Amino acid sequence: MITKSIAKPYEWGDDCYSWIFCIAENLWVKMESMSEGTSEQMHLHSAKAQFSLHNEC
């Protein structure tokens, strides 16, 4: 089992972070933390499905 405490975070956007819990052939499962005042731009994933848990700072 992988948890946020052992997953390695990476920074994206403007002071936002993501922790990847699972990468499979057609699926990514990750948790994202977005700083106040930021927003995610609409985008599509052509080769993978993505399941994200959002955590507010």
Contact map, one row per residue, 1 for C-alpha under 8 A:
111000000000000000000000000000000000000000000000000000000
111101100000000000001000000000000000000000000000000000000
111111100000000000001000000000000000000000000000000000000
011111110000000000101000000000100000000000000000000000000
001111100000000000000000000000000000000000000000000000000
011111110000000000000000000000000000000000000000000000000
011111111000000000111000000000000000000000000000000000000
000101111100000000110000000000000000000000000000000000000
000000111110000011110000000000000000000000000000000000000
000000011111000011100000000000000000000000000000000000000
000000001111101111000000000000000000000000000000000000000
000000000111111111000000000000000000000000000000000000000
000000000011111100000000000000000000000000000000000000000
000000000001111100000000000000000010010000000000000000000
000000000011111110000000000000000110000000000000000000000
000000000011111111000000000000011110000000000000000000000
000000001111001111100000000000011100000000000000000000000
000000001111000111110000000001111000000000000000000000000
000100111100000011111000000001110000000000000000000000000
000000111000000001111110000111100000000000000000000000000
011100100000000000111110000111100000000000000000000000000
000000000000000000011111001111000000000000000000000000000
000000000000000000011111101110000000000000000000000000000
000000000000000000000111111100000000000000000000000000000
000000000000000000000011111000000000000000000001000000000
000000000000000000000001111100000000000000000011100000000
000000000000000000000111111110000000000000000001111000000
000000000000000000011111011111000000000000000001111000000
000000000000000000011110001111100000000000000000011100000
000000000000000001111100000111110000000000000000011110000
000100000000000001111000000011111000000000000000000111100
000000000000000111100000000001111100000000000000000111100
000000000000000111000000000000111110000000000000000001111
000000000000001110000000000000011111011000000000000001111
000000000000011100000000000000001111110000000000000000011
000000000000000000000000000000000111110000000000000000011
000000000000000000000000000000000011111000000000000000000
000000000000010000000000000000000111111100000000000000000
000000000000000000000000000000000100111110000000000000000
000000000000000000000000000000000000011111000000000000000
000000000000000000000000000000000000001111100000000000000
000000000000000000000000000000000000000111110000000000000
000000000000000000000000000000000000000011111000000000000
000000000000000000000000000000000000000001111100000000000
000000000000000000000000000000000000000000111111110000000
000000000000000000000000000000000000000000011111000000000
000000000000000000000000010000000000000000001111100000000
000000000000000000000000111100000000000000001111110000000
000000000000000000000000011100000000000000001011111000000
000000000000000000000000001111000000000000001001111100000
000000000000000000000000001111000000000000000000111110000
000000000000000000000000000011110000000000000000011111000
000000000000000000000000000001110000000000000000001111100
000000000000000000000000000000111100000000000000000111110
000000000000000000000000000000111100000000000000000011111
000000000000000000000000000000001111000000000000000001111
000000000000000000000000000000001111000000000000000000111
